[in-house]
Amino acid sequence: MGQGDAVRVLQYYLFSADGRVYRGFDLARIPGGDVSRFDYEAAQRDDPDNTGRYTVQGEELRIRMGRQLEETMTAAMSRGNRLVINNVGYLRQ
């Protein structure tokens, strides 16, 4: 049998008011911790696999990520500040 270590990492999603989304693992990319200053164009150039677009249709959030928007995720919108994407719960910050 093989063995290995599991490492937990922080993963977050940034959603813009105009439908852009960025999935990140390092908060250092957010200037001064102010998400309103996040540069989505730079993220698209530098990290296209973790950028994309999102829409909300009724009670469903649909996220399309990747160079050709080939990765699609859907999540049920819940009341309050909680969202579940790929069985992982997120809280709005």
LUMVEXTI-546444 format. One record per atom (N, C-alpha, C): atom name; z, x, y. Coordinates in pm, 1 decimal. Layout:
% LUMVEXTI-546444
<torvex CA <Z X Y>>,
...
This chain:
% LUMVEXTI-546444
<torvex N <0.0 82.6 -117.9>>,
<torvex CA <0.0 0.0 0.0>>,
<torvex C <0.0 87.1 124.4>>,
<torvex N <-66.9 41.8 225.1>>,
<torvex CA <-70.3 112.9 352.0>>,
<torvex C <49.6 76.0 437.6>>,
<torvex N <68.6 153.5 537.7>>,
<torvex CA <175.9 123.5 630.3>>,
<torvex C <129.1 155.7 770.4>>,
<torvex N <195.8 99.4 866.9>>,
<torvex CA <157.9 124.1 1005.1>>,
<torvex C <261.2 63.4 1097.8>>,
<torvex N <236.8 81.5 1222.4>>,
<torvex CA <325.8 28.6 1324.3>>,
<torvex C <253.2 -78.8 1403.4>>,
<torvex N <326.2 -178.2 1443.5>>,
<torvex CA <273.6 -281.2 1532.2>>,
<torvex C <334.5 -258.5 1669.4>>,
<torvex N <249.5 -263.3 1769.9>>,
<torvex CA <295.6 -242.2 1905.8>>,
<torvex C <263.5 -366.8 1987.4>>,
<torvex N <362.5 -419.7 2053.5>>,
<torvex CA <340.7 -535.6 2139.6>>,
<torvex C <297.6 -485.5 2276.6>>,
<torvex N <196.6 -550.0 2332.1>>,
<torvex CA <149.2 -513.8 2464.8>>,
<torvex C <144.6 -638.8 2551.7>>,
<torvex N <160.8 -617.6 2678.9>>,
<torvex CA <147.8 -724.6 2775.6>>,
<torvex C <0.5 -756.2 2793.7>>,
<torvex N <-35.4 -881.1 2781.4>>,
<torvex CA <-171.9 -925.4 2807.5>>,
<torvex C <-163.0 -1039.1 2906.3>>,
<torvex N <-247.8 -1036.7 3005.3>>,
<torvex CA <-244.4 -1143.1 3105.1>>,
<torvex C <-386.6 -1186.5 3138.5>>,
<torvex N <-396.6 -1305.5 3198.0>>,
<torvex CA <-522.6 -1358.5 3247.4>>,
<torvex C <-506.1 -1386.9 3395.5>>,
<torvex N <-604.5 -1344.7 3475.2>>,
<torvex CA <-607.8 -1378.0 3616.9>>,
<torvex C <-721.6 -1477.3 3637.7>>,
<torvex N <-692.3 -1588.4 3701.3>>,
<torvex CA <-791.3 -1691.8 3728.5>>,
<torvex C <-812.2 -1702.5 3879.2>>,
<torvex N <-936.9 -1695.2 3923.0>>,
<torvex CA <-966.1 -1710.5 4065.2>>,
<torvex C <-992.1 -1858.0 4095.6>>,
<torvex N <-984.6 -1892.8 4222.2>>,
<torvex CA <-1011.6 -2030.9 4263.5>>,
<torvex C <-1157.8 -2068.3 4242.3>>,
<torvex N <-1247.6 -1969.0 4238.1>>,
<torvex CA <-1390.6 -1999.1 4224.5>>,
<torvex C <-1443.0 -1984.7 4081.0>>,
<torvex N <-1354.1 -1983.3 3981.4>>,
<torvex CA <-1396.7 -1988.4 3842.1>>,
<torvex C <-1411.9 -1856.7 3770.1>>,
<torvex N <-1367.6 -1747.1 3829.0>>,
<torvex CA <-1373.6 -1617.8 3760.4>>,
<torvex C <-1242.1 -1592.4 3688.9>>,
<torvex N <-1249.4 -1512.8 3580.9>>,
<torvex CA <-1129.5 -1480.7 3503.6>>,
<torvex C <-1135.7 -1334.5 3461.7>>,
<torvex N <-1018.8 -1273.5 3458.1>>,
<torvex CA <-1005.9 -1136.9 3408.4>>,
<torvex C <-889.1 -1132.1 3311.0>>,
<torvex N <-912.3 -1069.6 3196.2>>,
<torvex CA <-807.6 -1049.8 3095.5>>,
<torvex C <-767.9 -903.5 3102.4>>,
<torvex N <-640.2 -878.1 3123.9>>,
<torvex CA <-596.8 -740.8 3141.4>>,
<torvex C <-477.4 -705.3 3055.9>>,
<torvex N <-456.4 -576.1 3045.9>>,
<torvex CA <-344.8 -521.6 2969.8>>,
<torvex C <-261.6 -426.6 3054.6>>,
<torvex N <-300.4 -409.2 3179.9>>,
<torvex CA <-234.7 -312.3 3266.6>>,
<torvex C <-224.2 -370.4 3407.5>>,
<torvex N <-105.2 -397.5 3451.9>>,
<torvex CA <-84.9 -455.4 3584.1>>,
<torvex C <-121.5 -360.1 3697.3>>,
<torvex N <-143.7 -233.4 3667.1>>,
<torvex CA <-176.4 -135.2 3770.6>>,
<torvex C <-307.9 -167.7 3840.8>>,
<torvex N <-393.1 -246.4 3779.6>>,
<torvex CA <-521.7 -281.3 3841.2>>,
<torvex C <-505.8 -383.4 3953.4>>,
<torvex N <-387.7 -438.0 3970.2>>,
<torvex CA <-363.1 -538.2 4074.0>>,
<torvex C <-301.5 -467.6 4194.0>>,
<torvex N <-375.8 -455.1 4304.1>>,
<torvex CA <-326.4 -380.0 4420.1>>,
<torvex C <-193.5 -433.2 4473.1>>,
<torvex N <-91.6 -349.4 4466.6>>,
<torvex CA <39.5 -386.8 4518.9>>,
<torvex C <102.3 -507.0 4450.7>>,
<torvex N <52.5 -543.8 4332.2>>,
<torvex CA <105.7 -660.0 4262.1>>,
<torvex C <63.0 -792.9 4323.0>>,
<torvex N <-30.0 -791.5 4418.5>>,
<torvex CA <-76.8 -911.8 4488.2>>,
<torvex C <-207.1 -958.5 4423.7>>,
<torvex N <-199.1 -1060.0 4338.9>>,
<torvex CA <-317.4 -1105.3 4264.7>>,
<torvex C <-428.0 -1157.1 4355.6>>,
<torvex N <-395.8 -1198.2 4477.3>>,
<torvex CA <-499.8 -1246.2 4568.7>>,
<torvex C <-592.2 -1132.5 4613.0>>,
<torvex N <-550.1 -1007.7 4593.8>>,
<torvex CA <-630.9 -891.8 4631.8>>,
<torvex C <-709.2 -832.5 4514.0>>,
<torvex N <-703.3 -897.3 4398.8>>,
<torvex CA <-772.8 -845.1 4281.6>>,
<torvex C <-924.0 -848.1 4304.6>>,
<torvex N <-992.3 -740.3 4268.3>>,
<torvex CA <-1136.3 -725.6 4289.0>>,
<torvex C <-1211.2 -762.4 4160.8>>,
<torvex N <-1257.5 -887.2 4153.3>>,
<torvex CA <-1327.1 -935.3 4034.3>>,
<torvex C <-1461.8 -866.2 4015.0>>,
<torvex N <-1530.8 -831.6 4124.7>>,
<torvex CA <-1658.9 -761.9 4111.5>>,
<torvex C <-1640.0 -623.2 4049.1>>,
<torvex N <-1537.8 -551.0 4093.1>>,
<torvex CA <-1510.6 -419.4 4035.5>>,
<torvex C <-1472.6 -432.5 3888.3>>,
<torvex N <-1394.5 -533.1 3855.4>>,
<torvex CA <-1356.6 -554.6 3715.7>>,
<torvex C <-1479.8 -584.3 3630.7>>,
<torvex N <-1572.8 -661.7 3683.9>>,
<torvex CA <-1696.2 -693.6 3610.9>>,
<torvex C <-1776.0 -567.3 3582.5>>,
<torvex N <-1783.2 -477.8 3678.6>>,
<torvex CA <-1855.4 -350.7 3659.2>>,
<torvex C <-1782.5 -258.8 3561.8>>,
<torvex N <-1650.0 -246.7 3580.1>>,
<torvex CA <-1571.2 -148.1 3505.4>>,
<torvex C <-1527.2 -194.7 3367.4>>,
<torvex N <-1511.5 -323.8 3349.5>>,
<torvex CA <-1453.9 -377.5 3225.8>>,
<torvex C <-1520.1 -511.1 3190.2>>,
<torvex N <-1651.7 -511.0 3167.3>>,
<torvex CA <-1723.3 -637.2 3146.6>>,
<torvex C <-1678.7 -717.0 3024.3>>,
<torvex N <-1622.1 -650.7 2924.0>>,
<torvex CA <-1578.2 -724.4 2805.3>>,
<torvex C <-1456.0 -811.3 2832.7>>,
<torvex N <-1384.4 -783.4 2939.9>>,
<torvex CA <-1262.9 -859.3 2972.5>>,
<torvex C <-1276.4 -941.6 3099.5>>,
<torvex N <-1399.6 -966.7 3141.7>>,
<torvex CA <-1423.8 -1052.7 3257.5>>,
<torvex C <-1511.8 -1168.4 3216.8>>,
<torvex N <-1506.6 -1273.5 3294.9>>,
<torvex CA <-1589.4 -1388.8 3264.0>>,
<torvex C <-1570.6 -1501.7 3361.8>>,
<torvex N <-1599.4 -1620.9 3313.3>>,
<torvex CA <-1594.0 -1742.6 3393.7>>,
<torvex C <-1511.4 -1846.3 3319.0>>,
<torvex N <-1454.2 -1939.2 3394.8>>,
<torvex CA <-1380.0 -2048.0 3331.6>>,
<torvex C <-1413.1 -2179.6 3401.1>>,
<torvex N <-1395.9 -2287.3 3326.6>>,
<torvex CA <-1409.6 -2422.6 3379.9>>,
<torvex C <-1295.9 -2507.0 3324.7>>,
<torvex N <-1264.0 -2610.9 3396.0>>,
<torvex CA <-1166.9 -2710.0 3348.7>>,
<torvex C <-1241.0 -2842.3 3341.4>>,
<torvex N <-1239.8 -2901.1 3222.6>>,
<torvex CA <-1303.3 -3030.5 3200.9>>,
<torvex C <-1199.5 -3123.7 3143.5>>,
<torvex N <-1154.3 -3217.2 3224.2>>,
<torvex CA <-1048.8 -3307.3 3180.1>>,
<torvex C <-921.7 -3229.0 3154.2>>,
<torvex N <-874.9 -3232.6 3032.1>>,
<torvex CA <-751.6 -3163.0 2992.9>>,
<torvex C <-780.0 -3033.1 2918.1>>,
<torvex N <-904.0 -2982.6 2927.4>>,
<torvex CA <-940.3 -2862.3 2853.3>>,
<torvex C <-984.6 -2749.6 2946.1>>,
<torvex N <-930.3 -2632.0 2921.8>>,
<torvex CA <-970.9 -2509.1 2990.1>>,
<torvex C <-1067.2 -2436.6 2897.4>>,
<torvex N <-1184.1 -2400.5 2948.7>>,
<torvex CA <-1282.4 -2327.4 2868.5>>,
<torvex C <-1308.0 -2193.2 2936.6>>,
<torvex N <-1289.9 -2084.6 2861.7>>,
<torvex CA <-1307.4 -1949.5 2912.3>>,
<torvex C <-1421.3 -1883.4 2835.6>>,
<torvex N <-1514.9 -1824.5 2909.6>>,
<torvex CA <-1624.8 -1748.8 2847.9>>,
<torvex C <-1616.5 -1607.2 2900.7>>,
<torvex N <-1602.7 -1510.2 2808.5>>,
<torvex CA <-1581.5 -1371.0 2845.9>>,
<torvex C <-1686.1 -1281.6 2780.9>>,
<torvex N <-1699.4 -1162.4 2836.5>>,
<torvex CA <-1785.8 -1061.4 2777.8>>,
<torvex C <-1912.6 -1039.0 2857.9>>,
<torvex N <-1985.1 -935.8 2820.1>>,
<torvex CA <-2106.9 -897.0 2892.0>>,
<torvex C <-2207.5 -1010.9 2900.7>>,
<torvex N <-2223.6 -1084.3 2793.9>>,
<torvex CA <-2317.6 -1196.3 2789.7>>,
<torvex C <-2244.0 -1330.0 2779.2>>,
<torvex N <-2116.2 -1330.7 2816.0>>,
<torvex CA <-2029.8 -1449.6 2804.5>>,
<torvex C <-2030.2 -1502.4 2661.9>>,
<torvex N <-2029.4 -1408.9 2564.7>>,
<torvex CA <-2040.8 -1446.2 2424.0>>,
<torvex C <-1908.9 -1487.7 2359.5>>,
<torvex N <-1797.4 -1450.7 2418.0>>,
<torvex CA <-1666.6 -1488.7 2362.5>>,
<torvex C <-1619.6 -1614.7 2434.1>>,
<torvex N <-1596.2 -1720.8 2356.9>>,
<torvex CA <-1553.0 -1847.4 2415.7>>,
<torvex C <-1417.0 -1886.2 2361.5>>,
<torvex N <-1328.7 -1925.5 2451.7>>,
<torvex CA <-1195.2 -1972.4 2414.3>>,
<torvex C <-1172.1 -2106.3 2483.3>>,
<torvex N <-1100.2 -2193.6 2416.6>>,
<torvex CA <-1060.6 -2318.8 2479.3>>,
<torvex C <-909.8 -2333.9 2465.8>>,
<torvex N <-852.7 -2401.1 2562.0>>,
<torvex CA <-708.4 -2424.3 2561.4>>,
<torvex C <-681.3 -2560.7 2622.0>>,
<torvex N <-587.0 -2630.4 2565.1>>,
<torvex CA <-546.3 -2759.1 2620.9>>,
<torvex C <-460.2 -2734.5 2743.8>>,
<torvex N <-491.3 -2803.9 2850.6>>,
<torvex CA <-411.0 -2793.0 2972.0>>,
<torvex C <-281.7 -2870.6 2947.7>>,
<torvex N <-171.4 -2809.1 2981.1>>,
<torvex CA <-43.5 -2876.5 2964.3>>,
<torvex C <17.9 -2901.6 3100.7>>,
<torvex N <112.1 -2987.8 3103.7>>,
<torvex CA <182.1 -3012.7 3228.7>>,
<torvex C <275.4 -2894.6 3255.6>>,
<torvex N <296.2 -2865.8 3379.9>>,
<torvex CA <383.4 -2754.6 3413.7>>,
<torvex C <307.2 -2624.7 3419.9>>,
<torvex N <374.0 -2517.6 3392.0>>,
<torvex CA <317.4 -2383.9 3408.0>>,
<torvex C <284.0 -2315.4 3277.2>>,
<torvex N <270.1 -2389.0 3168.1>>,
<torvex CA <247.5 -2329.4 3036.8>>,
<torvex C <103.6 -2353.5 2991.7>>,
<torvex N <47.7 -2250.5 2927.0>>,
<torvex CA <-87.2 -2257.6 2873.2>>,
<torvex C <-88.5 -2179.4 2742.8>>,
<torvex N <-159.6 -2229.0 2642.1>>,
<torvex CA <-170.2 -2159.5 2514.0>>,
<torvex C <-316.1 -2121.0 2492.7>>,
<torvex N <-341.0 -1988.8 2480.1>>,
<torvex CA <-474.8 -1936.9 2455.1>>,
<torvex C <-467.5 -1856.6 2325.6>>,
<torvex N <-549.3 -1893.2 2227.0>>,
<torvex CA <-550.7 -1823.8 2097.6>>,
<torvex C <-410.8 -1813.8 2036.7>>,
<torvex N <-337.4 -1921.2 2038.4>>,
<torvex CA <-203.8 -1931.8 1980.8>>,
<torvex C <-99.2 -1845.2 2049.3>>,
<torvex N <-126.9 -1798.7 2169.0>>,
<torvex CA <-31.3 -1721.0 2246.6>>,
<torvex C <3.2 -1800.1 2371.6>>,
<torvex N <132.8 -1819.2 2394.3>>,
<torvex CA <176.4 -1894.9 2510.3>>,
<torvex C <181.8 -1808.1 2635.8>>,
<torvex N <136.8 -1863.7 2747.2>>,
<torvex CA <139.8 -1794.7 2876.3>>,
<torvex C <210.4 -1883.6 2977.1>>,
<torvex N <280.4 -1820.2 3069.7>>,
<torvex CA <345.9 -1891.1 3178.8>>,
<torvex C <279.1 -1852.1 3308.5>>,
<torvex N <255.1 -1951.6 3392.6>>,
<torvex CA <196.9 -1922.4 3523.6>>,
<torvex C <297.4 -1846.5 3608.2>>,
<torvex N <250.8 -1740.6 3669.1>>,
<torvex CA <338.2 -1656.5 3752.8>>,
<torvex C <309.0 -1678.3 3898.2>>,
